[in-house]
Amino acid sequence: MPLFHQFIENNARRTPCKSALVIDGIRTRYDALEKRATLIAALLIKRGVKPGDRVALYAPISADLIAAFLGVLKSGAITAATHPTYNRSKLLYQLKHTGARVLITDCSEDLQALASEAGLETIIVLGQTQNIPAQVSSLEEALHTLNPDDLATAFPNIDENLPTSIFYTSGSTFNPKGVVVNHRIMIAAASSVIDYLGNTEADTILSYSTLASDYGVYNIMMPLFFGGTAVIESQAATCAEDVLEVIEREQVTGLHVFPPVLFLLADMGAHWQQRLPKLRYMSSSGQPLYPRHIQQIKHALPTVDIFSNYGLTECKRVSYL
């Protein structure tokens, strides 16, 4: 069976010039994303990362962060994403709890102390940085040190049961718990959700996601998995117009969002039906979606399907209406 990231590799070979990502209006093609992910994987292997090692991700959403996520999978390591709004104490707790050897971040302050406290061997900073300690390097500078031999290094053989990621629960019952998933689980979960949503490579999916939770990871990765386009807005919408403008601009066919986004859309007018001819469904999870909001949206957009999902970190969106 192919591994999770290999589905995305295959899509990059098949449609290299297609937009894989549109983040805040900035496009990244499949071939560019795949090349970046491969370079990051080669860099991690050069730095001594081995299958089963934990690599923490701590940064706002960006094309480089998504490429890093895929690069970690290519190297056989395990992603341990931390929410970019976490303060230092929460970040330290999660780094220690996952046993991360490497941190990929956009943070550039007091990194030497962070590495010492968390027991990190390497920190890679996204973007250009100056005056950084020896065990810290900027991603751009580090990639420039790769030579043809590094790029020719064969990626490790990975079994489908090898863990891909540690996702953290919301902590609604106690402290957040780390849930380990592997390639087989991610493929099964993504395939199941894609099947009932009826996704195809023609779909363009909008979300307001990060890589800090299983919900966000699947929202971003599923369009890449089935060969579509993932549209991601890094700033939360404050009104229906914010959401509708992006849907119209990018010709979005599906929404993968938390209910508050749909609460905003409940206030839109019926005239939006004519401006959103390609939108065919909305999918929500994470908290209750109230009947009154569903009824208001159905009145404004009668041809758009609404999927109300229930999920948990261990099993993804296990049920839906």
C-alpha positions as CSV (number, residue, x, y, z in Angstrom):
1,M,0.0,0.0,0.0
2,P,1.3,3.5,-0.8
3,L,2.2,5.7,2.2
4,F,0.1,8.8,3.0
5,H,2.6,11.3,1.5
6,Q,3.1,9.1,-1.6
7,F,-0.5,9.9,-2.7
8,I,0.5,13.6,-2.8
9,E,3.8,12.7,-4.6
10,N,1.8,11.0,-7.3
11,N,-0.5,14.0,-7.7
12,A,2.5,16.2,-8.0
13,R,3.8,14.0,-10.9
14,R,0.4,13.9,-12.5
15,T,-0.5,17.6,-12.3
16,P,2.7,19.5,-11.4
17,C,1.5,22.9,-12.5
18,K,-1.8,22.8,-10.6
19,S,-2.2,24.9,-7.4
20,A,-1.9,22.6,-4.4
21,L,-2.2,25.5,-1.9
22,V,-3.6,28.9,-1.8
23,I,-2.7,30.5,1.5
24,D,-4.0,34.0,2.1
25,G,-4.3,34.4,-1.7
26,I,-0.7,33.2,-2.4
27,R,-0.5,30.1,-4.6
28,T,1.9,27.1,-4.4
29,R,2.0,24.6,-7.2
30,Y,2.1,20.8,-6.6
31,D,5.6,20.5,-8.1
32,A,7.0,23.4,-5.9
33,L,5.5,21.9,-2.8
34,E,6.8,18.4,-3.6
35,K,10.3,19.8,-4.3
36,R,10.4,21.7,-1.1
37,A,9.2,18.7,1.0
38,T,11.9,16.5,-0.6
39,L,14.6,19.1,0.2
40,I,13.4,19.3,3.8
41,A,13.4,15.5,4.1
42,A,16.9,15.3,2.8
43,L,18.0,18.0,5.3
44,L,16.5,16.2,8.2
45,I,18.2,12.9,7.2
46,K,21.5,14.8,6.8
47,R,21.0,16.1,10.4
48,G,20.7,12.6,11.6
49,V,16.9,12.2,11.9
50,K,15.9,8.6,11.7
51,P,12.5,6.8,11.3
52,G,10.6,7.1,14.6
53,D,12.3,10.3,15.7
54,R,9.9,13.1,16.7
55,V,10.0,16.5,14.9
56,A,8.0,19.3,16.5
57,L,6.3,22.0,14.4
58,Y,5.6,25.4,16.0
59,A,4.7,28.1,13.5
60,P,1.7,29.7,11.9
61,I,0.4,28.1,8.7
62,S,2.6,28.6,5.6
63,A,3.6,26.7,2.5
64,D,6.9,25.9,4.1
65,L,5.3,24.5,7.3
66,I,3.1,22.2,5.1
67,A,6.2,21.2,3.1
68,A,8.0,20.5,6.4
69,F,5.1,18.3,7.6
70,L,5.4,16.2,4.4
71,G,9.2,16.3,4.6
72,V,9.0,14.8,8.1
73,L,6.8,11.9,6.8
74,K,9.3,11.3,3.9
75,S,12.1,11.0,6.3
76,G,10.2,8.4,8.4
77,A,10.1,10.7,11.4
78,I,6.9,11.6,13.4
79,T,5.3,15.0,13.3
80,A,4.4,16.6,16.7
81,A,2.7,19.8,15.9
82,T,2.1,22.4,18.6
83,H,-0.4,25.2,18.3
84,P,1.4,28.4,17.2
85,T,-0.4,30.5,19.9
86,Y,1.0,28.3,22.8
87,N,3.1,30.2,25.3
88,R,6.6,29.0,26.2
89,S,5.6,26.8,29.1
90,K,3.0,24.9,27.0
91,L,5.5,24.6,24.2
92,L,8.1,23.2,26.6
93,Y,5.6,20.7,28.0
94,Q,4.7,19.4,24.6
95,L,8.3,19.2,23.4
96,K,9.2,17.2,26.4
97,H,6.1,15.1,26.3
98,T,6.7,14.0,22.7
99,G,10.4,13.6,23.2
100,A,11.1,15.8,20.2
101,R,14.7,15.8,18.8
102,V,14.1,18.6,16.3
103,L,12.0,21.7,16.3
104,I,10.9,23.5,13.1
105,T,9.6,27.0,14.0
106,D,9.4,30.6,13.0
107,C,10.3,31.7,16.5
108,S,13.8,33.3,16.8
109,E,14.0,34.4,20.4
110,D,16.1,32.7,23.1
111,L,16.3,29.4,21.1
112,Q,19.5,28.2,22.8
113,A,17.8,28.1,26.2
114,L,14.8,26.5,24.6
115,A,16.9,23.8,23.1
116,S,18.7,23.2,26.4
117,E,15.4,23.0,28.5
118,A,13.6,20.8,26.0
119,G,16.5,18.5,25.1
120,L,16.4,19.4,21.4
121,E,19.4,18.5,19.2
122,T,18.4,20.8,16.3
123,I,16.2,23.8,15.7
124,I,15.4,24.9,12.2
125,V,14.0,28.4,11.8
126,L,11.6,29.1,8.9
127,G,12.7,32.2,7.0
128,Q,15.9,34.3,7.3
129,T,17.4,34.9,10.7
130,Q,20.5,36.5,12.0
131,N,22.8,36.0,15.0
132,I,21.5,32.5,15.8
133,P,23.3,30.0,18.0
134,A,25.3,27.1,16.6
135,Q,22.6,24.4,17.1
136,V,20.1,26.6,15.3
137,S,19.9,27.2,11.6
138,S,17.7,29.0,9.2
139,L,15.9,26.7,6.7
140,E,17.0,28.7,3.7
141,E,20.7,28.6,4.7
142,A,20.5,24.9,5.7
143,L,19.0,23.9,2.4
144,H,21.8,25.7,0.6
145,T,24.3,23.3,2.3
146,L,22.7,20.3,0.7
147,N,24.9,18.8,-2.1
148,P,24.0,16.3,-4.8
149,D,25.0,13.3,-2.6
150,D,22.5,14.5,0.1
151,L,19.8,14.7,-2.5
152,A,20.6,11.3,-3.9
153,T,20.3,9.7,-0.5
154,A,17.6,7.1,-0.6
155,F,14.7,7.8,1.7
156,P,14.2,5.0,4.3
157,N,11.8,2.1,3.6
158,I,8.7,2.8,5.7
159,D,6.1,0.4,6.8
160,E,2.5,1.5,6.7
161,N,2.3,0.8,10.5
162,L,5.1,3.3,11.2
163,P,3.6,6.3,13.1
164,T,3.2,9.5,11.1
165,S,2.0,11.9,13.8
166,I,1.2,12.7,17.4
167,F,-2.1,14.6,17.6
168,Y,-3.1,16.1,20.9
169,T,-6.7,15.9,22.3
170,S,-8.5,19.1,23.2
171,G,-8.0,18.4,26.9
172,S,-11.7,18.5,27.6
173,T,-11.5,15.7,30.2
174,F,-8.0,16.4,31.7
175,N,-4.6,17.4,30.3
176,P,-4.3,17.0,26.5
177,K,-3.2,13.5,25.6
178,G,-1.0,12.6,22.7
179,V,-2.7,10.2,20.2
180,V,-0.3,8.4,17.8
181,V,-1.5,7.6,14.3
182,N,0.2,5.8,11.4
183,H,0.1,5.8,7.6
184,R,-2.6,3.1,7.5
185,I,-4.9,5.1,9.9
186,M,-4.4,8.4,8.1
187,I,-5.1,6.8,4.7
188,A,-8.2,5.0,6.0
189,A,-9.6,8.2,7.7
190,A,-8.9,10.4,4.8
191,S,-10.3,7.9,2.3
192,S,-13.5,7.5,4.3
193,V,-14.2,11.2,4.7
194,I,-13.4,11.9,1.0
195,D,-15.8,9.1,0.0
196,Y,-18.8,10.4,1.8
197,L,-18.1,14.0,0.8
198,G,-17.7,12.9,-2.8
199,N,-14.5,14.7,-3.3
200,T,-12.7,14.7,-6.7
201,E,-9.6,16.4,-8.0
202,A,-11.9,19.2,-9.3
203,D,-12.6,20.3,-5.7
204,T,-11.2,23.4,-4.1
205,I,-11.6,23.3,-0.3
206,L,-11.5,26.3,2.0
207,S,-10.5,26.0,5.7
208,Y,-9.1,28.2,8.4
209,S,-6.8,25.5,9.7
210,T,-3.5,25.0,11.3
211,L,-1.4,21.8,11.6
212,A,-1.8,21.8,15.4
213,S,-4.7,19.3,15.5
214,D,-5.9,16.3,13.6
215,Y,-8.8,18.3,12.3
216,G,-6.6,20.9,10.8
217,V,-4.1,18.4,9.4
218,Y,-6.8,16.5,7.6
219,N,-8.5,19.7,6.4
220,I,-5.3,20.8,4.7
221,M,-4.0,17.4,3.6
222,M,-7.1,15.8,2.3
223,P,-7.4,18.1,-0.8
224,L,-3.7,17.3,-1.5
225,F,-4.5,13.6,-1.0
226,F,-7.2,13.5,-3.6
227,G,-5.5,15.9,-6.0
228,G,-7.6,19.0,-5.4
229,T,-6.6,22.5,-4.1
230,A,-6.5,23.5,-0.4
231,V,-7.4,27.1,0.2
232,I,-6.3,28.3,3.7
233,E,-7.0,31.6,5.4
234,S,-4.7,32.3,8.3
235,Q,-7.0,34.9,9.9
236,A,-10.3,34.0,11.4
237,A,-13.3,35.4,9.5
238,T,-15.2,38.2,11.4
239,C,-18.3,38.4,9.2
240,A,-20.0,36.5,6.4
241,E,-18.5,38.8,3.8
242,D,-15.0,37.6,4.8
243,V,-15.9,34.0,4.0
244,L,-18.0,34.7,0.9
245,E,-15.3,36.8,-0.7
246,V,-12.8,34.0,-0.5
247,I,-15.3,31.4,-1.7
248,E,-16.1,33.6,-4.7
249,R,-12.5,34.6,-5.5
250,E,-11.2,31.0,-5.4
251,Q,-14.3,29.3,-6.8
252,V,-14.5,27.1,-3.7
253,T,-16.5,23.9,-3.9
254,G,-16.4,22.8,-0.3
255,L,-15.9,24.3,3.2
256,H,-14.2,22.4,6.1
257,V,-14.7,24.7,9.1
258,F,-15.7,24.9,12.7
259,P,-19.4,25.8,13.3
260,P,-18.7,29.5,14.2
261,V,-17.9,30.1,10.5
262,L,-21.3,28.7,9.6
263,F,-22.9,30.9,12.3
264,L,-21.6,33.8,10.4
265,L,-22.9,32.5,7.1
266,A,-26.4,32.1,8.6
267,D,-26.7,35.9,8.3
268,M,-26.0,36.0,4.5
269,G,-28.7,36.9,2.0
270,A,-30.3,34.7,-0.6
271,H,-28.7,36.7,-3.4
272,W,-25.4,34.9,-2.6
273,Q,-26.7,31.8,-4.3
274,Q,-26.1,33.3,-7.7
275,R,-22.6,34.4,-6.8
276,L,-21.5,31.0,-5.5
277,P,-22.4,28.6,-8.3
278,K,-19.6,26.1,-7.6
279,L,-20.1,25.7,-3.8
280,R,-21.7,22.3,-3.3
281,Y,-21.2,21.5,0.4
282,M,-20.2,22.7,3.9
283,S,-18.7,20.4,6.4
284,S,-18.3,21.3,10.1
285,S,-17.0,19.6,13.3
286,G,-15.7,20.4,16.7
287,Q,-18.8,21.7,18.4
288,P,-22.6,21.6,17.9
289,L,-24.1,23.0,14.7
290,Y,-27.5,24.3,15.7
291,P,-30.7,23.6,13.6
292,R,-31.6,27.2,13.4
293,H,-28.3,28.0,11.6
294,I,-28.7,25.1,9.3
295,Q,-32.2,26.3,8.4
296,Q,-31.0,29.8,7.7
297,I,-28.1,28.6,5.5
298,K,-30.4,26.2,3.6
299,H,-32.8,29.1,2.9
300,A,-30.0,31.2,1.5
301,L,-28.2,28.3,-0.3
302,P,-30.8,25.6,-1.0
303,T,-28.6,23.6,-3.3
304,V,-25.6,23.4,-0.9
305,D,-25.3,20.2,1.2
306,I,-24.5,20.6,4.9
307,F,-22.5,17.9,6.8
308,S,-22.5,18.1,10.5
309,N,-19.7,15.8,11.8
310,Y,-18.8,14.4,15.1
311,G,-15.2,13.2,15.6
312,L,-12.5,12.5,18.1
313,T,-8.7,12.6,17.8
314,E,-8.4,8.8,17.7
315,C,-10.9,8.1,15.0
316,K,-11.4,11.3,13.0
317,R,-14.9,12.2,11.8
318,V,-16.6,9.0,13.0
319,S,-20.1,10.0,12.3
320,Y,-22.1,12.7,10.4
321,L,-25.5,13.9,9.5
